[in-house]
Amino acid sequence: MLINREGFVPDESYERMKQIVRVGVDLSVRSRAAARREIREQRSEDRLIAAQEKAPPKKKELKQAVEDSVEKAAVFAREARAAAAHGDVERATKLIDSAANEFRAGSEINQRLLTERGMMRVLSGVGLQMAAFVHEINGLLGMIQSIEQTFERLQRSENFSAPTRHGMAAVRKVWLIFGELWSVKLPIWPM
C-alpha cells in the first residue's frame, strides 16, 4: 500500500476527487477563455489595423516621395530667389532653410531606397545558398537510405558465410548508430 508524506492513502475516492478537481480547473479555464474572447478579438483587430497603418511604404511611394521633396525644394528655392530680388532677406533665409530641409528629407528617403535594394540582394544570395545546402543534405540523406537498404538486403541474403554475415551485422550496427545521429530533425529543414 502506497502512502504519501501527508499520510494520505490514494484510493478510489482520492482518484475521484482528483478527477473532479481536474474537471473543475478545465471548466474554469474554458469559461475564462470564453469570457475574454471578445476582448482578445478586439485586441487582435486593433493590432491588425495598427500594423496596416505602420506598413512600410512601397517602393513606388518612396520614389514619389523623393520626387515630391525635390519639387518642393525647387519651389522654395525659386521663392527665395524672388524674395531676395525684392530685398526681403529674412523671408529668403526662411525659404532657403525650408528648401534645405526638403532636400534632407528627400536624401533620407533615397538612402532608404538604396538600403532596401542592397538588402534584397543579400537576402536573395542567402536564399540561394540555403537552397543549395538543403539540396546537398537531401542528396546525402537519399544516399544514406540507399546504403541502409543495401545492408538490409545483404544481411538477409544466404549467399554469404557466417563470418561474413557476422561482419556485415557489426558494420550495420555501426551504421545504425550513425543513422541515429542523422535522425535528429532540425526545425528549419523538413525531412
C-alpha positions as CSV (number, residue, x, y, z in Angstrom):
1,M,0.0,0.0,0.0
2,L,1.4,3.4,-1.0
3,I,1.1,6.2,1.5
4,N,2.4,9.7,0.7
5,R,4.1,12.0,3.3
6,E,0.8,13.6,4.5
7,G,-0.4,10.1,5.4
8,F,-2.9,10.2,2.5
9,V,-3.9,6.8,1.2
10,P,-4.7,7.1,-2.5
11,D,-7.8,5.0,-3.0
12,E,-10.8,5.2,-5.3
13,S,-12.3,8.2,-3.5
14,Y,-9.0,10.1,-3.8
15,E,-8.8,9.4,-7.5
16,R,-12.4,10.6,-7.9
17,M,-11.6,13.8,-6.0
18,K,-8.6,14.4,-8.3
19,Q,-10.8,13.9,-11.3
20,I,-13.4,16.3,-10.0
21,V,-10.8,19.0,-9.3
22,R,-9.2,18.5,-12.7
23,V,-12.6,18.9,-14.5
24,G,-13.2,22.0,-12.4
25,V,-9.9,23.6,-13.3
26,D,-10.5,22.7,-17.0
27,L,-14.0,24.2,-17.0
28,S,-12.7,27.3,-15.2
29,V,-10.0,27.8,-17.9
30,R,-12.6,27.3,-20.7
31,S,-15.1,29.7,-19.2
32,R,-12.4,32.4,-18.6
33,A,-11.2,32.0,-22.2
34,A,-14.8,32.3,-23.5
35,A,-15.4,35.4,-21.4
36,R,-12.3,37.1,-22.7
37,R,-12.8,36.1,-26.3
38,E,-14.3,39.4,-27.4
39,I,-11.5,41.3,-25.7
40,R,-8.9,39.1,-27.5
41,E,-10.7,39.6,-30.8
42,Q,-10.8,43.3,-30.3
43,R,-7.1,43.5,-29.5
44,S,-6.3,41.3,-32.5
45,E,-8.3,43.6,-34.7
46,D,-6.6,46.7,-33.2
47,R,-3.2,45.2,-33.8
48,L,-4.1,44.4,-37.4
49,I,-5.2,48.0,-38.0
50,A,-2.1,49.4,-36.4
51,A,0.1,47.1,-38.4
52,Q,-1.6,48.2,-41.6
53,E,-1.1,51.9,-40.7
54,K,2.5,51.3,-39.9
55,A,3.1,49.2,-43.0
56,P,6.3,50.4,-44.8
57,P,5.6,52.4,-47.9
58,K,6.0,50.7,-51.2
59,K,9.0,51.4,-53.5
60,K,6.8,53.4,-55.8
61,E,5.6,55.5,-53.0
62,L,9.1,56.1,-51.8
63,K,10.2,57.2,-55.3
64,Q,7.2,59.6,-55.4
65,A,8.1,61.0,-52.0
66,V,11.7,61.7,-53.2
67,E,10.3,63.4,-56.3
68,D,7.8,65.5,-54.3
69,S,10.6,66.5,-51.9
70,V,12.8,67.7,-54.7
71,E,9.9,69.6,-56.3
72,K,9.1,71.3,-53.0
73,A,12.7,72.3,-52.5
74,A,12.9,73.7,-56.0
75,V,9.7,75.8,-55.3
76,F,11.2,77.1,-52.1
77,A,14.5,78.0,-53.9
78,R,12.6,79.9,-56.6
79,E,10.6,81.8,-54.0
80,A,13.8,82.5,-52.0
81,R,15.4,83.9,-55.1
82,A,12.3,86.1,-55.8
83,A,12.3,87.3,-52.1
84,A,16.0,88.1,-52.3
85,A,15.5,90.1,-55.5
86,H,12.8,92.2,-53.7
87,G,15.1,92.7,-50.8
88,D,13.2,90.5,-48.3
89,V,16.3,88.8,-46.8
90,E,14.5,87.4,-43.8
91,R,11.9,85.6,-45.9
92,A,14.5,84.4,-48.3
93,T,16.5,82.9,-45.4
94,K,13.5,81.0,-44.2
95,L,12.7,79.7,-47.6
96,I,16.3,78.5,-48.1
97,D,16.1,76.7,-44.8
98,S,12.8,75.1,-45.9
99,A,14.4,74.0,-49.2
100,A,17.4,72.5,-47.3
101,N,15.0,70.6,-45.0
102,E,13.2,69.2,-48.1
103,F,16.5,68.2,-49.7
104,R,17.5,66.5,-46.4
105,A,14.2,64.6,-46.2
106,G,14.5,63.5,-49.9
107,S,18.0,62.4,-49.3
108,E,16.9,60.2,-46.3
109,I,14.2,58.6,-48.3
110,N,16.6,58.0,-51.2
111,Q,19.1,56.4,-48.8
112,R,16.3,54.1,-47.6
113,L,15.5,53.0,-51.2
114,L,19.2,52.2,-51.7
115,T,19.4,50.3,-48.5
116,E,16.4,48.2,-49.3
117,R,17.8,47.3,-52.7
118,G,21.1,46.2,-51.1
119,M,19.3,44.2,-48.5
120,M,17.3,42.4,-51.2
121,R,20.5,41.3,-52.9
122,V,21.9,40.0,-49.7
123,L,18.7,38.1,-48.8
124,S,18.5,36.6,-52.3
125,G,22.1,35.4,-52.0
126,V,21.4,33.8,-48.6
127,G,18.3,32.1,-50.0
128,L,20.3,30.6,-52.9
129,Q,23.0,29.3,-50.6
130,M,20.4,27.8,-48.2
131,A,18.6,26.1,-51.1
132,A,21.9,24.6,-52.4
133,F,22.7,23.4,-48.8
134,V,19.3,21.8,-48.4
135,H,19.7,20.2,-51.8
136,E,23.1,18.7,-50.8
137,I,21.7,17.4,-47.5
138,N,18.7,15.8,-49.2
139,G,21.1,14.1,-51.6
140,L,23.2,12.8,-48.7
141,L,20.0,11.5,-46.9
142,G,19.0,9.7,-50.1
143,M,22.4,8.0,-50.3
144,I,22.2,7.0,-46.6
145,Q,18.8,5.4,-47.2
146,S,20.1,3.6,-50.2
147,I,23.1,2.2,-48.3
148,E,20.8,1.1,-45.4
149,Q,18.5,-0.8,-47.7
150,T,21.5,-2.4,-49.3
151,F,22.8,-3.5,-45.9
152,E,19.4,-5.0,-45.1
153,R,19.3,-7.0,-48.4
154,L,22.9,-8.2,-48.0
155,Q,22.3,-9.3,-44.4
156,R,19.2,-11.3,-45.4
157,S,21.0,-12.9,-48.3
158,E,22.1,-16.5,-47.6
159,N,24.9,-16.4,-50.2
160,F,27.4,-15.3,-47.6
161,S,29.3,-17.3,-45.0
162,A,28.5,-17.0,-41.2
163,P,31.7,-14.9,-40.5
164,T,30.9,-12.5,-43.4
165,R,27.3,-12.1,-42.2
166,H,28.6,-11.5,-38.7
167,G,31.0,-8.8,-40.1
168,M,28.1,-7.2,-42.0
169,A,26.0,-7.2,-38.8
170,A,28.7,-5.4,-37.0
171,V,29.0,-2.8,-39.8
172,R,25.2,-2.5,-39.8
173,K,25.2,-1.9,-36.1
174,V,27.8,1.0,-36.5
175,W,25.7,2.2,-39.4
176,L,22.5,2.3,-37.3
177,I,24.4,4.3,-34.6
178,F,25.5,6.7,-37.3
179,G,21.9,6.8,-38.6
180,E,20.7,7.8,-35.1
181,L,22.8,10.9,-35.5
182,W,21.1,11.7,-38.7
183,S,17.6,11.2,-37.3
184,V,17.8,14.4,-35.3
185,K,15.4,16.7,-37.2
186,L,16.2,20.4,-37.4
187,P,13.2,22.7,-37.3
188,I,14.4,24.5,-40.4
189,W,14.5,21.6,-42.9
190,P,11.7,19.0,-43.0
191,M,13.0,15.5,-43.7
